[in-house]
């Protein structure tokens, strides 16, 4: 057999994501999967019908590289309605195949080898590989445990002449932390008078609870002028498998974004874009999401009181974290594996969101499920020993 050619990996330390690993384990052991972040309830019937209508009406070919024009117009209108933002749909919005793609393309459009990007851990697992594949350096700062607040004193000390970007995620995955107004003021102090950019991952923008406002970068013109804001229709409309999202950024930044985008996917699924454009006219469809998901969070949280786990309260996203260190010293990866194999319930070990595997004995549970699913999961968790 001929010797295979040598390939030097661009990401030698990267393996299969924890979400794939745990979901596969859940399948093998027929476990209730509260690990990966997707709903097990249906997406809106109306949105499904609109996709079918779009296909029947012939919207089945390529649309504009930046996205279906009406969809971009509706997104600009929505940004003005929610945040008072003045967004040009022609030059400042691009529709993408998912929020993760929008994050990758934002980074790839502006990072140069040796640039430094401040990342807060626990961090969504695509961030650091996306930085490193571009030859840049992830400067990791741990959020304060167990509040998961940003330690701004450490941020200020981490700034160097090579700092190119700060990555923000609100509501935060995996913890459900959300930015407060004091965070905005501290962020202003850090970036004012610099060339530092902001990447704001806001895919859970409509899943925020307890009457807390979503502090999008779109609210703040001084921050928006240096920001990429990445969003997801899949998270908003319970259709994560659609892989459809968008990025909003000032024209100069979006120009660089589109240089990468046009030679990668070029354009996204046309009938789904047509459908979402129509569906966005129904503001209640996204305005009602907070109450809908908060009810599920509260349902799960109340029932978890009957288990030995301790809640680390979430204010947004699909997720809530629970600690177990007061009754077990097991590594969170081992504990999560044992839960799946022995008790039939799957969660995500939060150490997977730290590059160094920091283990605070915390698991992340997804509560974006039917109540029967949550009830079944908690019934199993009551028996943990």
Secondary structure, 3 states (H helix, E strand, C coil): CCCCCCCCCCCCCCCCCHHHHHHHHHHHCCCEECCCCCCCCCCCHHHHHHHHHHHHCCCCCCCCCCCCHHHHHHHHHHHHHHHCCCCCCCCCEEEECCHHHHHHHHHHHHCCCCCEEEEEECCCCHHHHHHHCCCCEEEEEECECCCCECCHHHHHHHCCCCEEEEEEECCCCCCCCCCCHHHHHHHHHHHCCCCCEEEEECCCCCCECCCCCCCCHHHCHHHHCCEEEEEEHHHHCCCHHHCCEEEEECHHHHHHHHHHHCCCCCCCCHHHHHHHHHHCCCCHHHHCHHHHHHHHHHHHHHHHCCCCCEEECCCECCEEEEECCCCCCCCHHHHHHHHHHHHCEECEEHHHHCCCCCCCCEEEEECCCCHHHHHHHHHHHCCCC
